[in-house]
Amino acid sequence: MNLEGGNITGNQVGLSYSGYSVGSGGGVCVEPGNHFYMTGGNITDNIAGSGGNGVYLENHTTFTMSGGTIANNKDMGTNSAGG
C-alpha cells in the first residue's frame, strides 16, 4: 500500500466487549506479509479500541515513512499501544 498524499482522518474502529474496547487500526491496518509506504499525506484524528490508533501493523509487516504526518490519533482501550 502506498500513501503519497491526501488524508485519512476521522475514522473509528472499536466496540465494547465485556467492558473492554477492542478493534485495531483506526486509520490504517496493514495485514500480515504486506508493506506500507508513506511518502506524504496525513493520518490524523482516528480512534481505535485496542491499538494502532493511526497505523496498526500486524505480524510480519513493514512500514516505511519518508514524509507526511501521523498525529492526534487516540485509543479507547485501557491496554492500548500505537500512534
C-alpha positions as CSV (number, residue, x, y, z in Angstrom):
1,M,0.0,0.0,0.0
2,N,1.3,3.5,-0.8
3,L,0.1,6.8,0.7
4,E,1.5,9.7,-1.3
5,G,-1.0,12.4,-0.5
6,G,-4.4,13.1,0.8
7,N,-6.0,12.5,4.2
8,I,-7.1,9.5,6.3
9,T,-9.0,11.2,9.0
10,G,-11.9,10.9,11.4
11,N,-12.2,7.1,11.3
12,Q,-13.2,4.9,14.3
13,V,-12.8,1.2,14.9
14,G,-13.7,-0.4,18.2
15,L,-16.5,-1.7,20.3
16,S,-17.1,-2.5,23.8
17,Y,-17.0,-6.2,24.6
18,S,-17.4,-7.3,28.3
19,G,-16.2,-3.9,29.5
20,Y,-13.1,-3.8,27.1
21,S,-12.7,-1.8,24.0
22,V,-11.5,-3.9,21.0
23,G,-10.5,-3.1,17.4
24,S,-7.2,-2.1,15.9
25,G,-6.1,0.3,13.2
26,G,-8.2,3.4,13.4
27,G,-6.5,4.9,10.3
28,V,-4.7,2.1,8.5
29,C,-4.4,-1.6,9.3
30,V,-1.6,-3.4,7.5
31,E,-2.3,-7.2,7.2
32,P,0.4,-9.8,7.7
33,G,3.0,-10.1,4.9
34,N,2.3,-6.6,3.5
35,H,4.2,-3.3,3.4
36,F,3.0,0.2,3.9
37,Y,5.0,3.1,2.2
38,M,4.1,6.6,3.3
39,T,5.7,9.4,1.4
40,G,3.1,12.1,2.0
41,G,-0.4,12.8,3.2
42,N,-1.9,12.8,6.7
43,I,-3.2,10.2,9.1
44,T,-5.0,12.2,11.8
45,D,-7.8,12.2,14.3
46,N,-8.6,8.5,14.1
47,I,-9.7,6.3,17.0
48,A,-9.1,2.7,17.8
49,G,-10.3,0.4,20.6
50,S,-7.1,-1.6,21.3
51,G,-4.1,-0.4,19.4
52,G,-2.6,1.2,16.2
53,N,-4.7,4.3,16.5
54,G,-3.2,5.8,13.4
55,V,-1.4,2.9,11.9
56,Y,-1.6,-0.7,13.1
57,L,0.9,-3.3,11.8
58,E,0.1,-6.9,12.0
59,N,2.9,-9.5,12.5
60,H,5.4,-9.8,9.6
61,T,4.6,-6.4,8.1
62,T,6.8,-3.4,7.5
63,F,6.3,0.4,7.4
64,T,8.5,3.0,5.7
65,M,7.7,6.6,6.3
66,S,9.6,9.3,4.5
67,G,7.0,12.1,4.5
68,G,3.6,13.1,5.7
69,T,2.1,13.4,9.2
70,I,0.7,11.0,11.7
71,A,-0.9,13.0,14.6
72,N,-3.8,13.3,17.1
73,N,-4.9,9.6,16.9
74,K,-6.4,8.2,20.1
75,D,-7.2,4.9,21.7
76,M,-10.4,4.0,23.7
77,G,-8.9,1.0,25.4
78,T,-7.1,0.5,28.7
79,N,-4.4,-1.8,27.3
80,S,-3.6,0.0,24.0
81,A,-0.4,1.0,22.1
82,G,0.4,2.8,18.9
83,G,0.2,6.2,17.4
